[in-house]
Amino acid sequence: MHKLIYTHQHDAARLAKDELSRFGIHTIKTVSDETSLAESETDIFAARCAIHVSPPIFVRHICPVSVSIAWDGVEAEAYEKTLALLQSIYIGNKTVGIQARSVADVSAKPRGALLDAIHKAARDAGVARANGTPDYALSVIMTDGEVMLGFSPAALNLSTFAGGNRSFRRSDELISRSEFKLLEAFEVFGITPSGGGALDLGGAPGGWSRILLGLGYDVVAVDPAELDERMSNVAGVTHFRATAQQYLAKIGNAGASGVLFDFLANDMKMESSLSSRLVCQFAPYMKLNAAVVLTLKLLPGKYLKQIYNARKILETRYDIVGIKQLFHNRNEVTVCLKIKGM
Ligand SMILES: C[S@@+](CC[C@H](N)C(=O)[O-])C[C@H]1O[C@@H](n2cnc3c(N)ncnc32)[C@H](O)[C@@H]1O
């Protein structure tokens, strides 16, 4: 059996566990509220390739565990085992990121000495350290009782960030924490900003509109609520202060000509089927190569049924690019769509 560590949101542990069991990966124990240890029935590389092809919604990050080290005498053992691990694989001139994470309180453990030993082993193995996104990840997971090491192509880990914890720098201009969701969605779904017109449904207080403006879009933000004062009277942002349904009626009355958007964002606080139906009603006002990003707000219980129902509605007008519970999603998942047939 091959061991691996995976992460998920704290309230999605059972969903993530079920998703992995479909790939023959069975959970052994909970390591922390967002981290679990599992083992794979089959070759772990093959299982992870299958996961990569058909990505789960709730599993955020996955990495193999090939070595376990006790905290006693950790320094010497970590050096030897890391060196042996790195020398056992042909890395060539590919880059390696050392991704260390504590999943318990390890403040009383020799964490600094452990990491120094691992970094020294990487230097002595002659591997090139990654500046940005690494080709390979050396995962170091620190629990109360042991340290687990795993080495793998970063692209097979579902996220190239340690534990899938994608954090962004907080700028002074930040209007809402929701902004991080949209930034993460662009990355996760590989969306290239096209510029042009973006429609931002549920746009207040203006975080997503700010990001879209920064990515080169002219934004129409639709929301009965006020925009943050920093977003009012900004060139490139128009606030339609009403509901999405009212905006739909307005552009419907004017005729579709002249109203074609390049991007549709929807972060409306709304039941997921209703929200999906509205997104479908906006399809005639989207250009053929437009991308759509929406959050599905999930009511407690039966997450899968809500996602299934929303998916069935969305598929009438769009192809699903991906559905994922992002690091920045709480009680929701993010969906990326393309106009059907593109
Ligand atoms: C989570 S907030 C959106 C935050 C926004 N993405 C940001 O970054 O600032 C949800 C918004 O949905 C709006 N909303 C709820 N129902 C709506 C509807 N029918 N039409 C338009 N907006 C709606 C609410 O007024 C609220 O401002």
The ligand as a Tripos MOL2 file, in Angstrom:
@<TRIPOS>MOLECULE
LIG
   27    29     1     0     0
SMALL
NO_CHARGES

@<TRIPOS>ATOM
      1 C1        -20.8450   37.9560   -1.4730 C.3       1 LIG1
      2 S1        -21.5170   39.4800   -2.0050 S.3       1 LIG1
      3 C2        -20.5740   39.7690   -3.4520 C.3       1 LIG1
      4 C3        -19.1910   40.2730   -3.1490 C.3       1 LIG1
      5 C4        -18.4890   40.7550   -4.3980 C.3       1 LIG1
      6 N1        -18.1470   39.6640   -5.2820 N.3       1 LIG1
      7 C5        -17.2180   41.4990   -4.0640 C.2       1 LIG1
      8 O1        -16.1380   41.0080   -4.3630 O.co2     1 LIG1
      9 O2        -17.3000   42.6120   -3.5300 O.co2     1 LIG1
     10 C6        -23.0700   38.9890   -2.6030 C.3       1 LIG1
     11 C7        -23.8720   40.1090   -3.2480 C.3       1 LIG1
     12 O3        -24.9660   39.5220   -3.9590 O.3       1 LIG1
     13 C8        -25.9410   40.5390   -4.0420 C.3       1 LIG1
     14 N2        -27.2180   39.9900   -4.5380 N.ar      1 LIG1
     15 C9        -28.0700   39.1350   -3.9280 C.ar      1 LIG1
     16 N3        -29.1470   38.9140   -4.7250 N.ar      1 LIG1
     17 C10       -28.9470   39.6390   -5.8660 C.ar      1 LIG1
     18 C11       -29.6890   39.8140   -7.0790 C.ar      1 LIG1
     19 N4        -30.8720   39.2170   -7.2580 N.pl3     1 LIG1
     20 N5        -29.1750   40.6010   -8.0250 N.ar      1 LIG1
     21 C12       -27.9830   41.2160   -7.8530 C.ar      1 LIG1
     22 N6        -27.2420   41.0940   -6.7200 N.ar      1 LIG1
     23 C13       -27.7160   40.3080   -5.7560 C.ar      1 LIG1
     24 C14       -25.9830   41.0960   -2.6220 C.3       1 LIG1
     25 O4        -26.5770   42.3700   -2.5930 O.3       1 LIG1
     26 C15       -24.5000   41.0890   -2.2550 C.3       1 LIG1
     27 O5        -23.9480   42.3700   -2.4400 O.3       1 LIG1
@<TRIPOS>BOND
     1     1     2 1
     2     2     3 1
     3     2    10 1
     4     3     4 1
     5     4     5 1
     6     5     6 1
     7     5     7 1
     8     7     8 2
     9     7     9 1
    10    10    11 1
    11    11    12 1
    12    11    26 1
    13    12    13 1
    14    13    14 1
    15    13    24 1
    16    14    15 ar
    17    14    23 ar
    18    15    16 ar
    19    16    17 ar
    20    17    18 ar
    21    17    23 ar
    22    18    19 1
    23    18    20 ar
    24    20    21 ar
    25    21    22 ar
    26    22    23 ar
    27    24    25 1
    28    24    26 1
    29    26    27 1
@<TRIPOS>SUBSTRUCTURE
     1 LIG1         1 GROUP 0 **** ****
